[in-house]
Amino acid sequence: MPDPDEEQLETVEGGESPETEMPDPAFLLSYAAMHLPTMELMKTILAVADGHAWRNLGMVAGLEGVKTDLPSAQLAIDLFGFLFTKLESEIEEEERREMQRRLNDLRTNFLEKSRE
């Protein structure tokens, strides 16, 4: 019996098969993440959280246009902050300052949007 993960991967590599459509995006993300060193994975997740926070603050357009979702923005900002605290002792000073600046910008913009 074939491994379901291999089956999904073959679908991606060889195009859509008649039996299945594109695999679940979460599967693709987890499959790609397994091949990253942990530090690179955490930096990637940090960048994703950053992008989601800006989009949910209504400051960057998503596929459906510009929308504001402050609870989702708060969750993404909290995730960014958590990951930053885990990474800050492991990264270079310049990168640490840039991440801190981005976190501060996100928090400031969240407060401004919350007051509107």
N, C-alpha and C positions, 0 to 999 in steps of 0.2 A: 504494500500500500504506500503510495507516495506521501512524502512529508507535505502538509498543507502550506508551510512556509515556502518550500521549494516550488510548489505549484503556483503560489501568488507571484513569486519572483520570476518564474518563467513567463507568466502573463505579461509582466512589465517589460521584460527583455525582448520578447518575441511579438509584442503587440497584443491586442485583445484576442482572446480565444473565444470560440463559439459558446462555450459553457459559462464563462465568467467575464465580467467587465473588469475595469481597472481595480486593483486591490485597494483596500482601505488606506487612506493617507496616513493614519496612525501606524499601520504596519510598515509603510515605506519609511516613515520617520524613524521608527524604532530600529529597523534594519540598517539604515544608514548610520544611526547613532552608535550601534554596536561596534562600528569600525573606526570610531574616533577615539583618540586618547581622552581620558576623563577631563582633563583641563580644557581641551578644545571643545568638548561637548558642553561643559558648563558655560564657556564663553559664548557658544552658539545659542544656548537657551537664554542667556542674558540678553543677547541681541534681539531674540524673538520677543522676549518680555518687553524690551524697550519699544519695539515697533508696535506691539499690541497696545501698550499704554498710550502712545501718541495717537494711534488710530481711535481708541476708545475715548480719548479726551476730545475727539472731534477736530484734531489739529492736522490730521493726515487722512486723505480719502481712502476708503477701502473699496472692495468690489461693488458694494451697494451705495457708494457715494460717501459723503461726510455724515457721520452719525456720532452722537455722544452717548456713552454708556459709562457713567461714573463708577458704578460698582465694579464693572469689569476693569476699568482703568485702575482703580484702587488695588484690585487683586494683582494686576500685572506689575504695578509699582512696588507692591509688597514683595512679589517674587524677585524683582530686580534687586531690591534692597537686601533680601535674604542671601541671594547668590553672591552679591557684591561682598557682604561680610565674610562669606566663606572663601572668596577668591583673593581679597585684598592683600593678604600677607604673602601670596604666591606670585604676584604680578609686579612688573616693573613700576617704578614711581610715576612715570609719565602716563602710563595706561591707568594706574590707580586714580590719578588726579582727573583724567578724562571721565572715568566711570562715576566718580564722585560728583563731578559737574553735571553729568547727565541725570543722575539721581536727584540732585538738587533742583534741576530744571523741571523734571517731571513732578516733583512734589510741589514746587511753586505754581506750576500751571494747573495742577489738580486743585489747589486751594483757590485759585482765581476762578476756575470753572465751577467750583462748588458754591461760590458766592453769587454767581449769575442767577 
